């Protein structure tokens, strides 16, 4: 399946906050958005409830849902024997983790 480039407008603060969350999950922004779009396509729905109110419970559920989606995507790749794209927050660099445990870091800085 071919890849497609996606351009999205979002305010800088939201982008930075999302990048920090994805980084803590071991992902980069592109991987996080890809996981979200895959989940939407799979479920044929937005994978979280839409609401005008933010509650601690909703935030907790949303965070857990995101973690589950990430883990599901990683597990599916590993089951297929495919490399998994991850992010090394200590080195601040993306890398591919192969089924044999080998890590291949991106050449781009």
N, C-alpha and C positions, 0 to 999 in steps of 0.2 A: 504494500500500500504506500502511495506517495505521500510526501509531507507537504504541508501548506503553510505559508507564512501568514500571521495574523497581526494586525495592527489595532491597538485598543487605546483610547484616550482615557486617562485616569489622572487625578491630581497627584502631585509628587509625594505628598505626605502619605496618602493611602498606599501608594506603590512601595514606599520605604517600609511602612509598617507590615505590609504583606510579605515583602522580601525577608524581613526579620523573622516572621513566623515560619516561612518556608525554610529559611536557613536553620532554624532550630529543629526542623523536621528532617534536615539533611538534604534539602532540595533547593533548586534555584527557582526563580520566578517562572520560567518557561515550563519546567516540569510540573510545578504546582497548578498552573493554568491548564496544562494538558490533562492532568488528573481530573480536574474539575469538569472539563469538557467531555472526557470519556465517561465520567459518572453520569452526566446529564444525558448523553447519548444512550447509555446502558439502561438507565431508569426511565427514560422518556419524561423526565421531570427535573425540576431544580432540586438538588439533593439535601435541602434543608427547608424548614418552614419559613415562610415570609411573614414578617410581623412588623408593626409600627413601634413595638416596645422591645427594649433590650432588658432581659433579665439575666441574672447570674446563671440560672438553670439553662436558658437558651444558649448562652455563651459556652457553657460547659458541654452541652450536647453538640453544638456546632464544632467545637474543637475536637471532641471525640470522633465525630463523624468524619472530619478531615483526616485524623490520624488513621482511622479504619480504612478510608479510601486509599491513602498512601500505602499502607501495609498490604492491602489487597493488590494494588498495582505491582508492588515489589514482589509479592508472592507469585503472582501470575507470570512475571518475567522469569523468576528463578525456576519455576516449574517447567517452563519451556526451554530452559538452559540458555537463556539470553542474558546479556549483560544488563545491569541495572544502573541508571544514571543517578548519582548521589552527589552530595555537596559536603566537602570537608570544611567545617566551620573553623577549625583551628588554622588551617592553611588558607582559608577563604578561596578555595578553588573547587570547581566541579571535577568529577572523575567518573569513570565507568568501573563497576565492580563485576568481574567475570565469575561464572559459577565455580571456577577453581580457586577463587579467593584473590586473584591478581587484581590490582588497582591500576588503572591507566588514567593519569591526570591530563586535563586539557592543556594544550600548548598555548592557547590564548590567555592573556592576562587580563 
